[in-house]
Amino acid sequence: MSDPSASSDPSDPSVPAAGPGDALPGLAGTGGGIAALGLPYRIAAGLALAAVAVAAGVHLGMVFLHIAPANTVTRTHGRTVDQWIYPEFEQNWKLFAPNPLQQNIDVQVRAEVDTGNGDVRTTGWYDLSALDGAAIKGNLLPSHTQQNELRRAWDLYVSTHDGANRPVGLRGTLSEDYLRRLAALRLDRGNAVGGGDTVTRVQVRSRTTEVPPPPWSTEQASATPSYRLLPWWALSEGEWKGVHA
């Protein structure tokens, strides 16, 4: 039998108020979190969590296939993997073993300019990497072009040329064309030449400096930059007009 003195009326002053850890009426034993939601909300939350888990699993699988050695899956579905990875999720081993990248490489360009009155002048060196870095610094959403266009063009050139700047195979010639046109385009965007001037030749070089070791390290790094100077590349009149248009 129930105790007639026990009251379930919350307005009864003899009934203590519910504390922070006490279950509310109608939710006793249900716990917190998703379990406290109604059925439609639990279904929606479960589907959302499942979608996130599937997307995370697919992404991790794509990244693994991208950095893994060539295998049957990558040979068959390599194009699909590349479309998922590039350009936002590109992975490489330069941050890890065997040798982390410990150099800053700046790509610079200068031009030989025809002023139109018979005079030819040579510009100073323009640090294209520094310009990209200035555009990225403080930018919460830098473009892929600012982050990777110049770096990838230089990496492609270096990987397809020998130490004497001789191209190795067809990709070497293509990398020269790409880097030459990119340099001319950057000169035009930066207004490096006068309005009536014509760029006839460009020359590219890299400036490599060692990243200083941390104060606690005994490793020594040279403070003197090293340069890799490429040959002068001629621009046809039509090529410069195409860039300058």
C-alpha positions in Angstrom: 0.0 0.0 0.0 1.2 3.5 -0.7 1.9 5.9 2.0 -0.9 8.5 2.1 1.6 11.0 3.5 3.8 10.8 0.4 3.0 13.6 -2.0 3.9 13.8 -5.7 2.8 17.4 -6.0 5.9 19.4 -6.9 4.2 22.5 -5.3 4.1 20.8 -2.0 6.8 22.5 0.2 7.5 19.2 1.9 8.8 17.7 -1.4 12.5 18.5 -2.0 13.4 20.2 -5.3 15.1 18.2 -7.9 18.9 18.5 -7.9 21.2 18.8 -10.9 21.8 15.0 -11.0 18.2 14.0 -10.5 16.2 12.7 -13.4 13.4 14.9 -14.6 9.9 13.6 -14.7 9.3 11.5 -17.8 13.0 10.9 -18.4 13.8 8.6 -15.5 16.3 6.0 -16.5 16.8 7.4 -20.0 20.3 8.9 -19.4 21.7 11.8 -21.3 23.1 12.5 -24.8 21.4 11.0 -27.8 19.3 8.7 -25.7 17.5 11.7 -24.2 16.3 12.8 -27.7 13.1 11.8 -29.4 13.1 8.9 -31.9 13.2 11.1 -35.1 16.1 13.1 -33.7 17.9 9.9 -32.6 17.6 8.6 -36.2 18.9 11.8 -37.7 21.8 12.0 -35.3 22.7 8.3 -36.0 22.6 8.9 -39.8 24.8 12.0 -39.4 27.4 10.1 -37.3 27.3 7.2 -39.8 27.9 9.6 -42.7 30.9 11.2 -40.9 32.3 7.8 -40.1 32.0 6.6 -43.7 33.5 9.8 -45.1 36.4 9.6 -42.6 37.0 6.0 -43.5 37.0 6.7 -47.2 39.4 9.7 -46.8 41.8 7.7 -44.7 41.7 4.9 -47.3 42.4 7.3 -50.1 45.3 8.9 -48.3 46.7 5.4 -47.5 46.5 4.3 -51.2 48.1 7.6 -52.3 51.2 7.2 -50.2 51.4 3.4 -50.3 53.7 1.7 -52.8 52.2 0.8 -56.2 49.8 -2.1 -55.9 46.9 -3.7 -57.8 44.3 -1.2 -56.4 46.3 1.9 -57.2 47.1 0.6 -60.7 43.4 0.0 -61.3 42.0 3.0 -59.5 44.9 5.4 -59.4 43.0 8.2 -61.3 40.2 8.1 -58.8 42.6 8.3 -55.9 44.4 11.3 -57.5 41.1 13.1 -58.1 40.2 12.7 -54.4 43.7 13.7 -53.1 44.7 16.6 -55.4 45.1 19.4 -54.7 43.8 19.9 -51.2 45.0 16.7 -49.6 48.3 16.1 -51.3 50.7 14.1 -49.2 54.5 13.6 -49.4 57.3 12.4 -47.1 59.3 15.6 -46.9 58.1 16.2 -43.4 59.2 12.8 -42.2 62.0 10.2 -42.7 64.5 9.8 -44.0 65.4 13.5 -44.2 62.9 16.2 -43.3 63.1 19.3 -45.6 65.4 21.7 -43.8 65.8 24.4 -46.5 63.9 27.4 -47.7 63.9 27.7 -51.5 63.0 31.0 -53.1 62.3 31.1 -56.9 63.4 34.4 -58.4 63.2 35.8 -62.0 64.6 38.7 -63.9 63.9 39.8 -67.5 65.5 41.3 -70.5 63.3 44.1 -71.8 63.0 45.8 -75.1 61.9 49.4 -74.4 60.7 49.9 -78.0 63.2 52.7 -78.8 66.2 50.4 -79.5 67.3 50.2 -75.9 67.5 46.9 -74.0 67.6 46.7 -70.2 67.8 44.0 -67.6 65.5 44.2 -64.6 66.5 43.2 -61.1 65.6 39.9 -59.5 62.0 39.5 -58.4 61.5 37.1 -55.6 58.3 35.3 -56.7 58.3 33.0 -53.6 58.4 36.0 -51.3 55.5 37.5 -53.1 53.5 34.3 -52.7 54.4 34.1 -49.0 53.3 37.7 -48.4 49.9 36.9 -50.1 49.5 33.8 -47.9 50.5 35.3 -44.6 47.5 36.3 -42.5 45.2 34.8 -45.2 42.8 32.3 -43.7 41.9 30.9 -47.1 44.9 31.2 -49.4 44.3 30.0 -52.9 45.9 26.8 -54.3 47.7 29.0 -56.8 49.4 31.1 -54.1 50.4 28.0 -52.2 51.5 25.5 -54.8 51.7 26.8 -58.4 55.2 28.1 -58.3 56.5 25.4 -55.9 55.2 22.6 -58.0 56.6 24.2 -61.2 60.0 24.4 -59.6 59.9 20.9 -58.2 58.9 19.6 -61.7 61.8 21.4 -63.3 64.4 20.1 -60.8 63.1 16.5 -61.0 63.3 16.5 -64.8 66.7 18.1 -65.3 70.3 17.1 -64.4 72.8 19.2 -62.5 73.8 20.9 -65.8 70.2 22.0 -66.4 69.8 19.6 -69.3 66.3 18.2 -69.7 65.8 14.5 -69.2 63.1 13.2 -71.5 59.9 14.9 -72.8 58.8 16.1 -69.3 62.0 18.1 -69.0 61.2 20.2 -72.1 57.6 20.6 -70.9 58.7 21.8 -67.5 60.9 24.4 -69.1 58.0 25.8 -71.1 55.8 25.8 -68.1 58.3 27.6 -65.8 59.2 30.1 -68.5 55.6 31.1 -69.2 54.8 31.1 -65.5 57.8 33.5 -64.9 56.6 35.8 -67.7 53.0 35.8 -66.3 54.2 36.7 -62.8 56.3 39.6 -64.2 53.3 40.9 -66.0 51.0 40.6 -63.0 53.6 42.4 -60.9 53.9 45.3 -63.4 57.7 44.6 -63.5 58.0 46.2 -66.9 56.6 49.4 -68.5 53.4 49.5 -70.4 55.1 49.8 -73.8 58.0 47.5 -73.0 58.3 43.9 -74.3 60.0 41.1 -72.4 62.3 39.3 -74.8 64.0 36.9 -72.4 63.6 35.7 -68.8 66.1 34.0 -66.4 65.1 32.0 -63.4 67.2 31.1 -60.4 66.7 29.5 -57.0 68.0 30.8 -53.7 68.4 28.1 -51.1 69.0 28.9 -47.4 69.4 26.4 -44.5 66.7 26.5 -41.8 68.5 27.4 -38.6 68.6 24.6 -36.0 66.8 25.1 -32.7 68.8 26.6 -29.8 69.3 23.3 -28.0 70.7 21.6 -31.0 74.4 21.1 -31.7 73.8 20.9 -35.4 75.5 23.5 -37.6 73.8 25.2 -40.6 75.4 27.5 -43.1 74.0 31.0 -43.2 75.3 31.6 -46.7 72.6 31.1 -49.4 73.4 28.9 -52.5 72.0 29.7 -55.9 71.1 27.6 -58.9 71.1 29.8 -62.0 69.2 28.6 -65.1 69.9 29.7 -68.7 68.3 32.7 -70.3 65.1 31.6 -72.1 63.8 33.6 -75.1 60.2 34.6 -75.3 58.6 35.0 -78.7 56.7 38.2 -79.4 53.5 36.2 -79.6 54.2 34.5 -76.4 54.7 37.7 -74.5 51.6 39.3 -76.1 49.6 36.2 -75.0 50.8 36.7 -71.4 50.4 40.4 -71.5 46.9 40.4 -73.1 
